């Protein structure tokens, strides 16, 4: 796959990036080099290779999946002018 000058200009327009004619020509070569490297990576046989989240083996930190009230209800309503049983009390508005 290769990129031509028209494609570079179109991508720049879609990304809303102002690109001069000489920058577009330079980017054409750079993008073709990047795509060439990606094509080389596609030639590598990765069957049997496990996906990794890190370069060193590590366990992800996990918390138990339980429903709690957060034990912060009193802290949340502490600065409220009026509360009752950890609920905010507000005046009734009738229009």
Secondary structure as GFF3:
##gff-version 3
##sequence-region A 1 95
A	DSSP	alpha_helix	5	14	.	.	.	ID=ss1
A	DSSP	alpha_helix	21	42	.	.	.	ID=ss2
A	DSSP	alpha_helix	73	76	.	.	.	ID=ss3
A	DSSP	beta_strand	83	84	.	.	.	ID=ss4
A	DSSP	beta_strand	87	88	.	.	.	ID=ss5
###
